[in-house]
Amino acid sequence: MKYVLFILTLLTTSCSAQTVSLETAAQCRVISNCPNFTYIKDSNNSLDKYAGTWKGNYNGKIYEFNFIKKLNLGEDIKKDKLIGRMKVTDSNGTIIYNTFNEADDTKTKFRGDNFQPDLKAYMMLFIGNSDFACGEEGIVYLRIKPETPNKMSILMLQDADITWGDCPPSYQPTIPYKTSISLIRQ
């Protein structure tokens, strides 16, 4: 009898586990009646518009981003997401930050999460230069308006309002906090 119950439980669990879209998973952040899922799939190809190389200027620096769509990543729950790489150069062409040549996706410290519940922006976690240990970590919001598909704005919000460690007086985060940067598709 225990064996039959175990088999029925296993079948019920595997039958109820399913694939959901990124949009459905984003809605699950604000509603409680969500399906049991094991794979969050970009079934509507919503990430495709973000993939590629984007470039913009802010405060005398050139910001260049490359976003790559990756499929079926993760352990317990698989997810399609963007992986980001970034290069920042100053007005003299000196490279300030660069992960463009990093072959290991986990070492770019820039990975996708999902859309906001209103589906207007895609959220990515960014952990900046750890050399300063100044708490440079937060969510970067990528937003493309339907009427301007080759323009993107990014905005980074720090995870906490505090920093830790000894930050030098001249410290500036890699991506400025609470500042929108306009990017153009390359």
Secondary structure, 3 states (H helix, E strand, C coil): CHHHHHHHHHHHHHHHCEEEEHHHHHHCCCCCCCCCEEEEECCCCCCCCCCEEEEEEECCEEEEEEEEEEEEECCCCEEEEEEEEEEEECCCCCEEEECCCCCCHHHCCEEEEEECCCCCCEEEEEECCCCCCCCCEEEEEEECCCCCCCEEEEEEEECCCCCCCCCCCCCCCCCCECCCEEEEEC
